[in-house]
């Protein structure tokens, strides 16, 4: 499952969860969307409502209200890296932009239809994104024995999980995924990992809290690499105080990723 959790389902099967954030959508329409999202749980593509802080792949915007458009634009201005797809919800307004549009009245079937169109592009692009396109080019090549390593990726963003799955293939024979701290702790208690990649912004407990808990427990010796879109020095200090081994800014270049992997997972000696 692309949205692999503690049930150990493989990360690349036929089930995908797409995160959707709503901006200014009225309560009555939000209820309709909730019903549609609940129904989508029976389908290969499931939609889940999240907040803007939780790395949505799709934004649904009330385009008939200026405050919603201002909030939408402000959110986009703060982003570093790939911007989520946007669906503009409007009664009669046309947008000469690349963003998707859906006309009011917003009914469940109409919403799912447009979301399915967007999701197909989200999944297509996510599968093409590989942060380590030249992963085998660098200062040294990891030996075949590196395949014995296992890694845990804690991130609630679908594109990031797909990227990390591809990026870690030359280094680890096993990669597990978690979206929350609770899922991560369950996996850590059940398995031994050689390295952990941890997003800062997560639903519930944030990455700093999760890192501190890991470093205070039995897995304290495991290298924890924190991933974030924020490059401020204050956040780096918070990461160090939490005990992380290094702090990477997304999107991570292939060379930096390669160097970090070679630093924390040196090639095992051949017997």
C-alpha positions in Angstrom: 0.0 0.0 0.0 1.4 3.4 -0.9 0.1 4.6 2.5 1.9 1.8 4.3 1.3 1.6 8.1 2.0 -0.7 11.0 0.2 -3.6 9.3 3.4 -4.1 7.2 1.6 -3.9 3.9 4.1 -3.3 1.1 4.4 0.3 0.1 3.7 -0.1 -3.5 0.4 -2.1 -3.9 -2.9 -0.9 -5.4 -4.2 1.2 -2.5 -3.5 4.9 -2.3 -4.5 7.6 0.2 -4.6 11.1 -1.1 -4.7 13.9 1.5 -7.0 16.9 0.8 -7.1 20.2 2.7 -10.2 22.4 2.5 -9.8 26.2 2.4 -13.0 28.1 3.2 -15.4 25.4 2.1 -18.8 26.0 3.8 -20.0 23.5 6.4 -22.8 22.1 4.3 -20.4 21.3 1.5 -17.8 20.0 3.9 -20.4 17.5 5.1 -21.0 16.3 1.6 -17.3 15.9 1.1 -17.0 14.0 4.3 -19.6 11.5 3.1 -17.8 11.2 -0.2 -14.4 10.6 1.5 -15.9 8.0 3.7 -17.3 6.2 0.7 -13.9 6.4 -1.0 -12.5 4.0 1.6 -13.9 1.2 -0.4 -12.0 2.2 -3.5 -8.4 1.9 -4.6 -8.0 5.7 -4.2 -9.1 6.9 -0.7 -9.4 10.6 0.1 -8.6 11.9 3.6 -9.3 15.4 4.9 -6.2 17.0 6.6 -5.1 20.4 7.6 -2.7 22.6 5.7 0.1 21.7 8.1 -0.2 18.0 7.2 1.3 18.0 3.6 -1.9 17.8 1.5 -1.6 16.6 -2.1 -4.7 18.5 -3.1 -6.2 21.8 -2.0 -10.0 22.5 -2.4 -10.6 26.2 -2.3 -13.8 28.2 -2.0 -13.1 30.5 -4.9 -16.2 32.6 -4.4 -14.9 34.1 -1.2 -11.9 36.5 -1.3 -10.6 35.6 2.2 -10.3 32.0 1.1 -8.4 33.0 -2.0 -6.1 35.1 0.1 -5.4 32.2 2.5 -4.8 29.9 -0.4 -2.3 32.3 -2.0 -0.6 32.9 1.3 -0.2 29.1 1.9 1.3 28.7 -1.6 3.8 31.5 -1.1 5.2 29.8 2.0 5.8 26.5 0.3 9.3 25.3 -0.6 9.4 22.6 -3.2 6.4 21.0 -5.0 3.1 22.8 -4.8 -0.1 20.8 -4.2 -2.7 20.6 -6.9 -5.6 23.1 -6.4 -9.3 22.6 -7.1 -11.2 25.9 -7.3 -14.9 25.6 -6.2 -17.1 28.3 -7.7 -20.7 28.9 -8.6 -20.1 30.6 -12.0 -16.5 31.9 -12.1 -14.1 30.7 -14.8 -10.4 30.5 -14.1 -7.9 30.9 -16.9 -5.2 28.9 -14.9 -3.8 25.5 -14.7 -5.8 24.8 -11.6 -8.8 22.4 -11.7 -12.3 23.7 -11.3 -15.6 22.4 -10.1 -18.9 24.1 -10.3 -21.4 24.6 -7.5 -23.6 23.1 -6.3 -20.9 20.9 -4.9 -22.3 17.4 -4.7 -20.5 14.2 -3.7 -20.3 12.6 -7.1 -19.1 15.7 -8.8 -16.4 16.2 -6.1 -15.1 12.6 -6.4 -15.1 12.8 -10.2 -12.8 15.9 -10.2 -10.7 14.5 -7.3 -10.1 11.3 -9.3 -8.8 13.4 -12.2 -6.4 15.2 -9.9 -5.3 12.1 -8.1 -4.3 10.4 -11.3 -1.9 13.2 -11.9 -0.7 13.3 -8.3 0.2 9.6 -8.4 1.7 9.8 -11.9 4.1 12.6 -10.9 4.9 11.1 -7.5 6.0 7.9 -9.2 8.3 9.9 -11.5 9.9 11.9 -8.6 13.1 10.3 -7.5 15.4 12.4 -5.4 18.3 10.1 -6.1 18.3 10.1 -9.9 22.1 9.8 -9.8 22.2 7.7 -6.6 25.0 5.5 -7.9 27.2 8.5 -8.7 29.1 10.1 -5.8 32.2 9.9 -3.7 31.9 6.2 -3.1 29.6 3.4 -4.1 27.8 1.5 -1.4 28.7 -2.2 -1.4 26.2 -5.0 -2.2 26.2 -5.8 1.5 24.4 -2.5 2.1 21.3 -4.4 1.0 21.2 -5.9 4.4 20.1 -2.6 6.0 16.6 -1.7 7.0 15.1 1.7 7.2 12.0 3.4 8.6 10.4 6.5 7.0 8.0 8.5 9.1 6.2 11.0 6.8 2.5 11.6 6.0 3.1 12.9 2.5 2.4 10.4 -0.2 4.9 11.9 -2.8 7.7 11.9 -0.2 7.0 8.3 0.8 7.2 7.2 -2.9 10.4 9.2 -3.3 12.0 7.7 -0.3 11.0 4.2 -1.3 12.8 4.7 -4.6 15.8 6.5 -3.0 16.5 3.8 -0.4 16.4 0.8 -2.8 20.1 0.9 -3.5 20.8 1.0 0.3 18.2 -1.1 2.1 16.5 -4.5 1.5 13.6 -3.4 3.7 11.9 0.0 4.0 8.9 0.4 6.3 6.6 3.5 6.4 4.6 5.2 9.1 2.4 8.4 9.0 2.3 9.1 12.7 4.4 8.8 15.9 2.1 6.1 17.2 2.7 4.0 14.0 6.4 4.7 14.2 6.7 3.5 17.8 4.8 0.4 17.0 7.2 -0.5 14.2 10.3 0.4 16.2 9.1 -1.9 19.0 8.6 -4.8 16.6 11.6 -4.4 14.4 15.3 -3.4 14.3 16.2 -0.5 12.0 19.6 0.8 10.8 18.3 4.3 10.0 15.2 6.4 10.5 14.0 9.3 8.4 11.6 11.6 10.3 9.4 14.4 9.0 9.0 17.4 11.3 5.4 18.2 10.6 3.1 15.2 11.4 -0.4 14.8 12.6 -0.5 14.5 16.4 3.0 14.3 17.9 5.5 16.3 15.8 8.9 15.1 14.6 10.8 16.8 17.4 8.8 15.0 20.1 9.0 11.7 18.2 12.8 12.0 17.9 13.3 12.8 21.6 11.2 9.7 22.5 13.2 7.5 20.2 16.5 8.8 21.6 15.3 8.3 25.1 14.4 4.7 24.5 15.9 1.4 23.3 16.4 2.7 19.8 18.7 5.6 20.9 21.6 4.4 18.9 19.7 4.4 15.6 20.6 7.4 13.4 17.6 9.7 13.0 17.6 12.0 10.0 15.0 14.8 10.2 13.3 16.1 7.0 11.8 19.5 6.8 10.8 22.3 4.4 12.0 24.9 6.9 15.6 26.1 6.7 15.6 28.4 9.8 18.5 28.1 12.2 15.9 27.9 15.1 14.4 24.7 13.6 17.9 23.2 13.2 18.6 23.9 16.9 15.3 22.3 17.9 16.2 19.2 15.9 19.6 19.0 17.6 18.1 19.4 21.0 15.6 16.6 20.2 18.6 14.4 19.5 18.5 14.0 15.7 21.8 13.0 14.0 21.4 15.4 11.1 18.8 17.8 9.6 17.9 17.8 5.9 16.0 20.5 4.0 13.4 19.2 1.5 13.7 18.7 -1.4 16.9 16.8 -0.8 19.5 16.8 -3.6 20.7 13.4 -4.7 24.3 14.2 -3.8 23.4 15.3 -0.2 21.2 12.2 0.2 24.1 9.9 -1.0 26.6 11.5 1.3 24.3 11.2 4.3 23.6 7.5 3.6 27.3 6.8 3.2 28.0 8.6 6.5 25.4 6.8 8.6 25.3 3.4 6.7 28.9 2.7 5.8 29.4 -0.3 3.5 29.7 -3.4 5.6 33.0 -5.3 5.5 33.0 -8.3 3.3 34.0 -11.5 5.1 
